[in-house]
Amino acid sequence: MAAGLLLLIMLVVVEARPAEATLPGKNGKIAFVRQGILDSHIFTINPDGSRLTEISTRLIFDSDPTWSPDGKKLAFLGSTYLGLLRGNYNIYVVNANGSRPKRITVSQTSDFNPSWSPDGKKLAFVRQSRKSCIYTIRVDGTGLKRLTCTKRVASDPDWSPNGKKIAYRGTDGHDEIYTINVSGGTPLNVTNNNNVFGGDSTPSYSPDGKKIAYVSYDGHDSEICTINAKGGTPVQVTYDHTDASGPDWGSRP
């Protein structure tokens, strides 16, 4: 019974927060999650399929790996069996070779969506309890700061290239893209999706920080759009009858 419950919890978490494979820089390694029957762990592999390496930890459930800007560390979502039963997940950081794993956040609820600052010194993440809020924290686990916690539910944080702002999805019965200064303050409502059945999500800054790519749902399907980081008229990039998702605005190779 307990094993079945753990498996159900893990499948729900994986379904709700799919693991992302990330490729930092030229010829970097790919980090990904391998799902077992009652556990999941992070691996790295070269783009040509060589040197598969398990980034082992003492945890049971590892997910959501994301590389630090210099490619030397990985931030990820982790939990134990007891944590899974309690719905408790925290953010961890580990060296790229799997050494020196460190728990960064200490929460009795759920922390997820880790996102590195451009200088690699901080992480933005989502803490979910009664509602979801955006926090930042130093990679050594100090300096926890809550950025958003209004009646809007916040998720999908993405740092601006200069490290001064964070874009995110804010939900108050309707999904919109917002930005907020890392120092705090009043969020800026960037998008204005007027479709009662629609919403905007998963923002990604352009390399120069002047625009944001995001997913816009119009009630029928999801398409990729871009908009000036300060707001304005959106530009639809994709046109299809299937759903587009997961924009990640990279630099020119």
N, C-alpha and C positions, 0 to 999 in steps of 0.2 A: 504493500500500500504506500509506504513512504517513498520507495523508489519510483513508483508510478507518479506520485505527486511531484517529486523533484523533476522528473522528466517533463511533466506538463508545464511546470513553472519555467524551465529552461526554454522549452519550445515557444512559450508565450513571449518571453523576453527577446529571443532571437527574432521572432516575427515582428515584434514591436520596434526593435532597434537593430536592423540588419547590420552585420559587421561590414566594414568597408576595407577594401584593399587599397593601400596607398603606395605610391612610388615617388620617393623624394629625390629630386635632382637627376642628373644624367647618370644612367647605369646604376641606379640605386637598387636596393633589395625591395622585394614586395612583401609586405606583412599581411597575413590573413588569418582567419580562424578556422580550425578544424573541429567539427562537432562530433563528439562521441555519443554513446548511449546515455551516459549519466554525467558527462563532463564536456568541457570545451576548452581548447588551449590555442595559444597564438604560435604561429610558425613564421619564419622568414624564408625566402627562396630567391635566388637570382632570376632575372628575367628570362634566362635561357633554360631554366628548370633545374639548374645545378645547386648544390649545397643547401638542401632542405635542412633547416635547423629549428628545433622546438625551443621556444622561449619559455622554459619551464618555470613555474612558480609553485608554491605550496597551496595555491588556491584550487578550487574545483571548476569554477566557471570564469573564463577569461573571454572578453569580447571587445569590439569597437577599437581596434588598435589604430593609433595615429602617430606618425613620425614627428620627432622634433625637427625644427628647421635645419639643423646641422647633420641630421641623420644618425646621431649617436645614441638616441634614446627613443623609447616608445611609451606613450601614455595609453592606458587601456582601462576598461571597466572590469572589475573583479569582484568575486564573492566566494564564500565557502558554502558547504551544504546547509549549515545553520542559517547563514545569511540568505540563501535562496528561499528557505522556508519562511523567513521573516520578510521577504521582499526587500532585502538590504544589499545594496551594491555601492562600491566606493571606487574612486579613481586611484590608480597606481601608476608608477613610472618605473621602467626597467631599462638597463643598458641594452644596446642592440644585440649583444652576445648572450643575453639572458642573465647577466650577473647583477647583483645588488638591487633586487626589486624593493620598492619603497611604497608604502601606503601614503597617499598624499591627502586624501580627505577622510574625515571621521564623521560618519553620518549614520543615524539609525533608520534612515529612510532609503532613498535611492539617488545616487549621483551618476550622471551619464553625459554623453555628448562632449567628451573632452576636446578642446581646441587650443593649440599652442599659440602663444603670442609670437610675433615675428622674430623677436630676439631670443626666444626659447627660455625666458626666465619665468613666465607665468602660464597658467592654464585658465581658460574659461570653461565652465561646465554648467550643466543644469542640475539643480537639486529639486527633487519631486517629493512633496509631502501632501499637504492639502491642496497646494497649487504648485506649479513649476516656476522656478525663479532662476535667473542667470547670476552666477557667482564667478569671481576670479580668485586665484590663489597662487602664491609663489610655488615653484617646483620643489622647494624644500619643505613644503607643507605649512608655511607661515603666511600671515597677511591675508587671511580669508576676508573677502569683501563681497557683500551682496549688492548687485547693481540694479536688479529689477525685482520688485515684489509688490505690484499693484494688483488690481482686480484682473489684470491681463495675465494669462498663462504664457510663459516665455519658453522658447526652445530653439534649437538649431543655431547656436552662436557661431559667428565667423569674424575673426579679427581683420581690421583694415591693415593694409601693408605697412603703414607707419606706426601701427600699434596703439593709436590714440582712440579708436572707436571699435565697437563691436556691433555687427548687424545681427538681427535675430528675428524669429517669427513670434509675433505677439498675438494672443488669441483672447478675445473678449466677446465670444459668440460669433466671431468672424476673424479669419486669419489675415494678418497684414505684415509687411516687412517694416521693422523699426531699426533705428540705430541709436546708440547711447555712448556718451563719452566714458572711457575707462575710469576716469576719475569720478563718475557718477553724474547726476543731474536729471533733467527732463528728457525722456526719449523723443526722438523725431520720428513721426509717422511718414514713412517714405512712399509706400504704395497706398492706393485707394481703390480696392477691388469692390465695385458697386454691385456685383452679382450676388444676390442673396444666398445662392447655393454655392458660390465660389469661395476662393481664398488663395493667399500667397504664402509660400514657405521656402525653406532651404536656401537662404541667401548666400552668395559667394562674391566677394569683392573682386573687381578687376585688378590686375597687377599694379596699375597706377593709382588705385584707390578712388577713382573718379566715378565709377559706375558699379552697379551690383547686378549680377545675374540671379535669377530666382525662378521657382516653379509657380505658375499661375493656373489655377483651376477655375474653369468657367461654368461648372455644373455638368459638363459633358466629358471633357478630357483635360489633361494637364499639358501645358506647353511651356517652353523656356522663354522667358522675357528678360530684357535688360532695362535698367532705369538709372538716371543720374542718382548718385549717392545722397543728394540733398532733396530728391523728389522730382516730380515732373511728369512728363508723358512717357509711359512705357513703350518699348519697342518689342514686338513679338518676333522671336528668332526662329522657332520651329512651327511648322504647320502640318499636322497629321491627325488621323482619327484614332491614334493610339496614345497612351500616356507617356510623356517625357518626364524624367525625374533626375535628381542628383547632380545639378550643375556644379562644376568645379572649374573656375576661371583660371587657367594657367598662363604662364608667360610664353613669349614666342621662343621656339627652340633655336 
